[in-house]
Amino acid sequence: MALQYPLLFPFGTDGWVRGIPLAEGSTNRREGVTLLQYYAYRIQFRINEVNILLQGGRLFLQFIVDCYTVIEHERLRYIRDHQNVLRIELYVGLEDAITAGESNASTIGRRCILPSSFTGGPRYMRKHFLDAMAICAHIGYPDFFITFTCNPNWPEIREALDQQPGQHANDRPDIVARVFRLRLQELMRDFKEKSFFGIVVAGSFALVQHCFHFVSSYNNCW
């Protein structure tokens, strides 16, 4: 990254390498710092520490895209190298693939198959779709279909941006995404724990599309 972005790394700072040790007292069982952990650490704002990376503007956005690409490449490489661990033999044969729910014949026999745990993959989307349809078949159609979007003028975002004057919300996707997730978790607690629309019987949540729906009971609903 230092060679790709000399303006963001004017001193040729070392990037991520395999084997970076974790901090003492860490409960993580991994042998070293992962790509995701490394870049998450680099884009954090710290008081009394000048971070040229966070002041890059549109160049910082391009840096974030490249970081995401590198992380996804590492995940895909792991899946490719651990096909035997993922029990890929279940999808090799045509009969086994149909039993497992695979309906696309073009994917049968491929040497590298993405599991349902890979976010955004075809099996990931199909798994969530089948889960939602199973809930509807057992309980009924949802009472609410709620879409939650982000507002760049939220006070938490404005407060974080004020720590570095001159920046806008579109310059710091890391802050916007972090605040959005916190707000989304709070909204989920309002529905599930505080029974804002009544007692929640079942629900399905889709992070990819930033929307979710609940099947609610109106027994104690206003």
Buried (B, 14 or more C-beta within 10 A) or exposed (E): BEEEBEEBBEEEEEBBEEEEEBEEEEEEEEEBBBBBBBBBEBBEEEEEEEBEBBBBBEEBBBBBEBBEEBBBEBBBEEBEEEBEEBEBEEBEEEEEBEEEEBEEEEBBEEEEBBBBEBEEBBBBBBBBEEEBEEBBEEEEEBBBEEEEEBEBEBEBBEEBBEEBEEBEBEBBBBBBEBBBEEBBEEBBEEBEEEBBBBEBBBBBBBEEEEBBBBBBBEEEEE
